[in-house]
Every structure is written in C-alpha cells, then in structure tokens.
Amino acid sequence: MRIGLSFDVDWDPEAMIEDTLNLLKRYPNVNATFFATHKSKALQKAGYEIGIHPNFKPLLMCESDKKML
C-alpha cells in the first residue's frame, strides 16, 4: 500500500521540519509533499517534493480590513 501526505510548512522552524522528516524515514512507503513559504535546508536535502505555499491573505482582505492595518 502507498500513502501520500502533504505538509503545510508555513514558517516552521528547522527543528520541527527535521523532526517530521525523521519520522517519515521510518515509513518508506509514504510519499510526502511539503508546501513551504520559506527555504529550508532540511527540506532541500531530504529529496521530497516541495511546493509553493500561497499566501492569499491580501486577496481575502476587504477594504475595511486594509484601513485597520
């Protein structure tokens, strides 16, 4: 059986990413894709697929929200 997981790595610290990668090493039949907002040395070395984590917040904000900022 093959399993695929996706991970949202929205500014996670390297230590947390490394812990997740170490856990995945125990399960060779699990494929993973990481969606990141930043570069991670651990992810780049691990060899998993890395996707772009979009940040849609500016698109979701209405004009009244922009005035409050």
Secondary structure, 3 states (H helix, E strand, C coil): CCEEEEEEECCCCHHHHHHHHHHHHCCCCEEEEEEECCCCHHHHHHCCEEEECCCCHHHHCCHHHHHHC
